[in-house]
Amino acid sequence: MAYMALYVLGKDVETLTDFDIKQDINRRCSSVKNSHLPDVEALFAEGIQMDLKEDDIEARLLKCFARFNKSVGNYGLQNVMRHTETKDHNAVVIRTKILIDNLAPKILKREIEQLVTLEYCKDKVDEGALDYLMLKRARAQQHYFLTVCTKQDTCQSQSSYPNVKGSLNRDETPQPPRERPSKPATFTPPRDGCLVCKGPQ
């Protein structure tokens, strides 16, 4: 406190008031950290990457939003990315754009981009509504993905079964090869005598 009073505010500790401290806090919060504006897109691409290993869709989104807000505070970007409660239109648009840009998987990102452009335009300035839209579409895509995978696994397992119907109608016991009948013997017709009555012809 003594350092802040002497070197920052140029006052004695005895004359320092709560108003002076509050003003300095507001000054710090309304300026970029170290007067350096980083590459915002690259910064959040690293910091709020969505964890696809998390199978709970709602938890996955909540963690993403939490990391986003933490990054905003860590890099002193509160002045340009205030929360939606401030009703700052430009700040909210920046926040929602960054959140959408870092959505995963890509198919979800493309769908949300199309929806907020064509149908849910108000969600660009309503972070709560955007979160609900993301959650609803992510759950629908996850359900479709799991359904397709289940069907594919079932088809593959059925294709690996033997042809039971054909095997039941067929004797699988190996049979010895059939011998071909030998060439029938040829008989010379008798020249005299009847074959029936044995008499002379």
VOTOR-333366 format. One line per field, with one value per residue (C-alpha): y, x, z; residue number from 1; residue in one letter. Coordinates in steps of 0.001 Angstrom, whole numbers, plus 500000, padded with zeros to 6 digits. Last residue first. Layout:
yy: c(Y  ...)
xx: c(X  ...)
zz: c(Z  ...)
num: c(NUM  ...)
residuo: c(a  ...)
This chain:
yy: c(379094  375887  375578  377055  378381  381920  382381  380645  378503  379405  382472  383881  387672  388785  390521  393833  394481  397844  400346  400760  403027  406115  405997  408596  410704  410123  412411  415118  415690  419222  417928  420970  422527  423647  425168  427297  428797  429398  431380  432166  435429  438149  440212  440444  441947  444533  445528  445948  448041  450298  450770  451700  454171  455846  456211  457581  460239  461237  461641  463683  465945  466577  467236  469715  471489  472006  472982  475473  477076  477311  478901  481390  482343  483053  485053  487329  489772  487248  485213  487838  486573  483141  482304  483292  484342  482840  479537  479413  479993  477452  474812  475463  475240  472011  470404  471637  469703  471940  475598  478095  480511  480436  481577  484279  485624  485537  487626  490195  490636  491030  493780  495659  495585  496670  495590  495402  492109  490535  490347  492895  492066  495297  496758  493364  492447  492431  489283  487142  488464  487622  484281  483378  484301  482008  479172  479315  479371  476271  474478  475146  473857  470520  470130  470470  467972  465299  463080  465154  463851  466600  469225  472559  474841  477856  479021  478097  479430  482224  483740  483078  485026  487821  488484  490464  494111  495428  498333  496134  494588  496445  499276  499575  497221  499198  502517  501024  499764  503193  504890  502431  503077  506847  506507  504338  507183  507779  510774  508725  506596  509710  510544  510255  507869  505269  505722  506899  505538  502315  501660  502374  500000)
xx: c(465821  466534  465155  466555  463084  464155  467664  466719  469375  471946  474148  473959  474309  477786  477687  479404  480422  479412  482254  482963  480756  482558  483543  482075  484510  484445  482048  483109  480519  479060  475592  473769  470504  471784  474938  472951  470821  473778  475793  478673  478613  481164  478595  476467  479324  480032  476379  476071  479255  478009  474641  476270  478612  475682  473735  476778  477343  473672  473529  476746  475396  472172  474068  476369  473365  471598  474731  475865  472408  472271  475748  474746  471634  473783  476308  473669  474996  475741  472755  470479  471328  469827  468589  471001  474352  473988  472855  475553  478385  476861  476775  480346  481671  479781  481269  484709  484698  485262  484502  487355  485976  482572  484036  486106  483062  480944  483473  484010  480253  479851  482469  480889  477405  478439  475463  477753  476143  477471  480986  483562  485878  487607  488152  488436  491420  494010  495794  494993  491440  490448  492252  490172  486961  487906  488984  485566  483708  485611  485112  481375  481252  482910  480824  477641  478836  479882  482284  485364  488029  486977  488655  487903  490912  490424  493999  495784  493256  492597  496052  496253  493035  493999  497434  498660  497939  500818  500414  501894  498418  495824  494026  490551  491309  494382  492570  489615  491980  493632  490262  489220  492409  491929  488265  489244  491411  495170  496048  497796  499621  501192  500450  502098  499463  501781  505106  504127  500616  501207  504484  502853  500000)
zz: c(415748  417550  421058  424252  425045  425879  424486  421341  419720  417135  416549  420012  420365  421416  424773  425624  429200  430673  431114  434800  436831  438054  441670  443933  445873  449597  451479  453894  456594  456087  455262  453891  454849  458241  456740  454316  457037  459317  456788  459113  461169  460279  458352  461488  463523  460833  460567  464343  464567  461765  463458  466773  465070  463294  466548  468399  465737  465617  469408  469399  466649  468567  471801  470060  468485  471819  473746  471112  471004  474816  474937  472249  474218  477277  475251  473796  471187  468431  469626  468094  464592  465264  461764  458995  460459  463933  462376  459698  462163  464560  461808  460708  464289  464938  461806  462834  466105  467956  468630  468710  466117  467836  471168  469470  467624  470794  472722  469958  469508  473277  473443  470541  472067  475566  477680  480742  481770  478561  480017  478936  476085  475042  478511  480182  478002  480759  479581  482611  482864  479289  479604  482662  480845  477947  480229  481940  478604  477409  480717  480522  476944  477786  480942  478873  476257  478767  476783  477642  475245  472834  475032  473388  472921  475143  475732  472527  470018  472500  472084  468356  467766  470156  468702  471688  472565  474625  477020  479793  480264  478209  479953  481477  484364  485413  485391  487260  489972  490177  490605  493312  495277  495140  496175  499126  500399  500734  502941  505622  503032  501584  497994  494588  493242  491760  493542  497021  497534  495645  497472  500835  500000)
num: c(201  200  199  198  197  196  195  194  193  192  191  190  189  188  187  186  185  184  183  182  181  180  179  178  177  176  175  174  173  172  171  170  169  168  167  166  165  164  163  162  161  160  159  158  157  156  155  154  153  152  151  150  149  148  147  146  145  144  143  142  141  140  139  138  137  136  135  134  133  132  131  130  129  128  127  126  125  124  123  122  121  120  119  118  117  116  115  114  113  112  111  110  109  108  107  106  105  104  103  102  101  100  99  98  97  96  95  94  93  92  91  90  89  88  87  86  85  84  83  82  81  80  79  78  77  76  75  74  73  72  71  70  69  68  67  66  65  64  63  62  61  60  59  58  57  56  55  54  53  52  51  50  49  48  47  46  45  44  43  42  41  40  39  38  37  36  35  34  33  32  31  30  29  28  27  26  25  24  23  22  21  20  19  18  17  16  15  14  13  12  11  10  9  8  7  6  5  4  3  2  1)
residuo: c(q  p  g  k  c  v  l  c  g  d  r  p  p  t  f  t  a  p  k  s  p  r  e  r  p  p  q  p  t  e  d  r  n  l  s  g  k  v  n  p  y  s  s  q  s  q  c  t  d  q  k  t  c  v  t  l  f  y  h  q  q  a  r  a  r  k  l  m  l  y  d  l  a  g  e  d  v  k  d  k  c  y  e  l  t  v  l  q  e  i  e  r  k  l  i  k  p  a  l  n  d  i  l  i  k  t  r  i  v  v  a  n  h  d  k  t  e  t  h  r  m  v  n  q  l  g  y  n  g  v  s  k  n  f  r  a  f  c  k  l  l  r  a  e  i  d  d  e  k  l  d  m  q  i  g  e  a  f  l  a  e  v  d  p  l  h  s  n  k  v  s  s  c  r  r  n  i  d  q  k  i  d  f  d  t  l  t  e  v  d  k  g  l  v  y  l  a  m  y  a  m)
